[in-house]
Amino acid sequence: MGLVSFSLKYPYTIIVMVLLVLVLGVTTATLMPVDILPQFKTPAVQVVTFYPGMPTEVMEKDITTRLERWTGQSVGIARQESRSMIGVSIVKDSSTRESIRPRRSRRSAPTRCPTSSTCRRERFPRW
């Protein structure tokens, strides 16, 4: 017995099943938590580099080790993972929560203008 013949033979069963699926779908959609951005437990940065056709050994020697060295010098790196495949290099750095807290920074660059009022106008132009 095919689906079409069953549907034609028992139309009320099909209507009840469709209504059941509709009610379950609406119920599930209303109970589902909505989050615009997921909660991140560990801050991490992932660098993916593509170089099509490059062998794994060359990717590891030329790209992956350099990215590991460059990104590993960041403050607060707790863990570093890397993987090299044919034409792809992936480096993932996980940092600690303490390292991402904003710090007060002082401007170390010298200003070009002698008075602070002219500097403010130059730095923050009105559009």
C-alpha positions as CSV (number, residue, x, y, z in Angstrom):
1,M,0.0,0.0,0.0
2,G,1.5,3.3,-1.1
3,L,1.5,6.6,0.6
4,V,-0.9,8.1,-1.9
5,S,-3.4,5.3,-1.6
6,F,-3.2,5.3,2.2
7,S,-3.8,9.1,2.2
8,L,-6.8,8.8,0.0
9,K,-8.2,5.9,2.0
10,Y,-7.8,7.6,5.4
11,P,-7.9,11.4,4.9
12,Y,-8.9,12.1,8.6
13,T,-5.8,10.2,9.9
14,I,-3.6,12.3,7.7
15,I,-5.3,15.5,8.9
16,V,-4.8,14.5,12.6
17,M,-1.1,13.6,12.0
18,V,-0.5,17.0,10.3
19,L,-2.2,18.8,13.2
20,L,-0.2,16.8,15.7
21,V,3.1,17.7,13.9
22,L,2.0,21.3,13.8
23,V,1.2,21.4,17.5
24,L,4.4,19.7,18.5
25,G,6.4,22.1,16.3
26,V,4.8,25.2,17.7
27,T,5.3,23.9,21.3
28,T,8.9,23.1,20.7
29,A,9.6,26.4,19.1
30,T,8.1,28.3,22.0
31,L,10.1,26.3,24.6
32,M,13.4,26.6,22.8
33,P,15.8,29.1,24.3
34,V,16.7,32.0,22.0
35,D,20.2,33.4,22.1
36,I,21.6,35.9,19.6
37,L,25.2,35.1,20.6
38,P,26.3,31.9,22.3
39,Q,28.1,32.1,25.6
40,F,31.8,31.6,25.2
41,K,33.5,29.8,28.0
42,T,37.1,30.1,26.9
43,P,38.2,33.0,24.6
44,A,40.0,31.6,21.6
45,V,41.4,32.6,18.3
46,Q,41.7,30.3,15.3
47,V,43.8,31.2,12.3
48,V,43.1,29.1,9.2
49,T,45.4,29.5,6.2
50,F,44.8,28.0,2.8
51,Y,47.5,27.3,0.2
52,P,46.0,24.9,-2.3
53,G,48.2,22.0,-3.4
54,M,51.0,22.6,-0.8
55,P,52.2,19.4,0.8
56,T,51.7,18.8,4.6
57,E,55.4,19.0,5.5
58,V,55.9,22.3,3.7
59,M,52.7,23.8,5.2
60,E,54.0,22.8,8.7
61,K,57.5,24.1,8.1
62,D,56.7,27.4,6.3
63,I,53.3,28.5,7.6
64,T,52.2,26.6,10.8
65,T,55.4,27.0,12.8
66,R,55.5,30.8,12.0
67,L,51.9,31.3,13.0
68,E,52.5,29.3,16.2
69,R,55.5,31.5,17.0
70,W,53.7,34.8,16.1
71,T,50.4,34.1,17.9
72,G,52.1,32.3,20.8
73,Q,53.8,35.5,21.8
74,S,50.4,37.1,22.9
75,V,49.9,37.7,26.5
76,G,47.8,35.2,28.4
77,I,47.9,32.2,26.0
78,A,47.0,29.2,28.0
79,R,47.0,26.5,25.3
80,Q,48.0,26.3,21.6
81,E,46.9,23.7,19.1
82,S,47.9,23.4,15.5
83,R,47.3,21.1,12.6
84,S,48.7,20.9,9.1
85,M,47.0,19.2,6.2
86,I,47.4,19.3,2.5
87,G,47.0,23.0,1.6
88,V,45.6,23.9,5.0
89,S,47.1,25.2,8.2
90,I,45.0,25.6,11.4
91,V,46.4,27.3,14.6
92,K,44.1,27.7,17.6
93,D,45.1,29.8,20.6
94,S,43.1,29.6,23.8
95,S,43.7,32.3,26.4
96,T,42.7,32.7,30.0
97,R,39.9,34.9,31.2
98,E,42.3,37.2,33.1
99,S,44.2,38.1,29.9
100,I,41.2,39.6,28.1
101,R,40.2,42.1,30.7
102,P,40.5,45.6,29.4
103,R,43.5,47.5,30.7
104,R,44.0,51.2,31.0
105,S,46.3,52.3,28.3
106,R,48.3,55.5,28.1
107,R,49.0,57.2,24.9
108,S,52.6,56.9,24.2
109,A,52.6,58.4,20.8
110,P,53.6,62.1,20.8
111,T,50.9,64.5,19.6
112,R,51.5,66.7,16.6
113,C,49.7,69.8,17.9
114,P,50.9,72.1,20.7
115,T,47.6,72.7,22.5
116,S,45.0,70.2,23.6
117,S,42.1,72.0,22.0
118,T,43.5,71.8,18.5
119,C,44.4,68.1,19.1
120,R,40.8,67.4,20.0
121,R,39.6,68.9,16.8
122,E,42.1,66.9,14.8
123,R,41.4,63.6,16.5
124,F,37.7,63.8,16.5
125,P,36.5,65.6,13.4
126,R,32.8,66.4,13.0
127,W,31.2,64.9,10.0
